[in-house]
Amino acid sequence: MMTRIFLIALVIMITIYTAAECESYRYEPHGRRDPFVPLIGQDKVVAAGLTDVTSVEDIKLEGIAIGSNGKRTAIMNGEIVKEEYKAGEIVIKKIDPKSVTLLINNKEFKVSLPEEGGPKSEQ
């Protein structure tokens, strides 16, 4: 009888310990680089969407289109955006034929379409 109680208590303790260990950790960068992502040896991971963007390095400008009304739209991180679009810490200021000017945390950046050799961004 005593061994059954001990075994049940042991199973409960292991279950609780395992559940506590399985909780995932999410790093909140607050504008800083994630120290758990290697600097070299892997391709840079671009944020999914624009709400998770914390720096210009998180942005991938995929394309720019001009509508029949002459207004430009851009595709950034898989999202279609127009001028004055806001998401998280980003505001799209201007869309040019080959680049997008935007604010991240009230700091202005210009992101260009990829050219031979990779994408370019200017501060």
C-alpha positions in Angstrom: 0.0 0.0 0.0 2.8 2.4 0.9 4.6 1.8 -2.4 1.5 2.5 -4.4 1.1 5.9 -2.6 4.8 6.6 -3.2 4.5 5.7 -6.9 1.4 7.8 -7.4 3.1 10.8 -5.6 6.2 10.2 -7.8 4.2 10.2 -11.0 2.4 13.4 -10.0 5.7 15.2 -9.1 7.2 14.1 -12.5 4.1 15.4 -14.3 4.2 18.7 -12.6 8.0 19.1 -13.2 7.6 18.2 -16.9 4.8 20.6 -17.4 6.8 23.4 -15.8 9.8 22.6 -18.0 7.6 22.6 -21.2 6.6 26.3 -20.8 8.1 28.1 -23.8 10.2 31.2 -23.3 9.5 34.2 -25.5 12.2 36.9 -25.8 10.9 40.5 -25.9 13.6 42.5 -27.7 12.3 46.0 -27.0 14.3 47.4 -29.9 17.4 45.3 -29.2 18.9 42.3 -31.1 17.8 38.8 -29.9 21.0 37.4 -28.2 19.8 33.9 -28.8 19.9 34.2 -32.7 23.4 33.5 -34.1 25.1 36.4 -35.8 26.8 34.2 -38.4 26.2 30.7 -39.8 22.5 31.0 -40.6 20.4 33.1 -42.9 18.8 36.1 -41.1 15.2 35.5 -40.1 12.8 38.2 -41.1 9.9 39.0 -38.9 6.6 37.6 -40.0 4.3 40.5 -40.8 5.1 44.1 -39.7 3.7 44.2 -36.1 6.8 42.2 -34.8 9.4 44.5 -36.5 11.8 46.2 -34.1 14.5 47.3 -36.5 15.0 47.9 -40.2 16.9 44.6 -40.5 13.6 42.9 -39.8 12.0 44.3 -43.0 12.0 42.6 -46.4 10.6 44.7 -49.2 9.3 42.2 -51.7 7.7 44.4 -54.3 6.1 47.7 -55.4 3.0 48.1 -57.6 1.3 51.1 -59.1 -2.5 51.0 -59.3 -4.7 52.4 -62.1 -5.2 55.5 -60.0 -1.4 56.1 -59.9 -1.2 55.3 -56.2 1.6 52.9 -55.1 1.4 49.9 -52.8 4.2 47.8 -51.5 4.6 44.3 -50.2 6.7 44.2 -47.0 7.1 41.0 -45.0 4.2 39.5 -46.8 1.8 42.4 -46.1 0.4 44.8 -48.6 0.9 48.4 -47.4 0.0 51.9 -48.6 1.4 55.3 -47.6 0.4 56.3 -44.0 -0.1 52.6 -43.1 0.6 51.9 -39.4 1.5 48.6 -37.8 3.1 48.2 -34.4 6.1 50.6 -34.4 6.0 51.2 -38.1 4.5 54.0 -40.2 4.9 54.0 -44.0 5.7 57.6 -45.1 6.3 57.3 -48.8 6.4 54.7 -51.5 8.7 55.5 -54.5 9.1 53.3 -57.6 12.1 51.4 -56.1 12.0 52.1 -52.4 9.9 52.8 -49.3 10.5 55.5 -46.7 9.2 54.5 -43.3 9.4 55.3 -39.6 10.4 52.7 -37.0 10.1 54.1 -33.4 9.9 57.6 -35.0 13.3 57.1 -36.7 13.3 57.4 -40.5 14.6 54.6 -42.8 14.6 54.0 -46.5 14.3 50.4 -47.7 15.0 49.6 -51.4 13.9 46.7 -53.5 16.4 43.9 -53.8 19.0 44.3 -56.5 21.8 42.0 -57.6 23.8 41.4 -54.5 20.9 41.6 -52.0 18.6 44.2 -50.4 19.8 47.6 -49.4 18.6 49.9 -46.6 19.7 53.4 -45.6 19.3 55.4 -42.5 
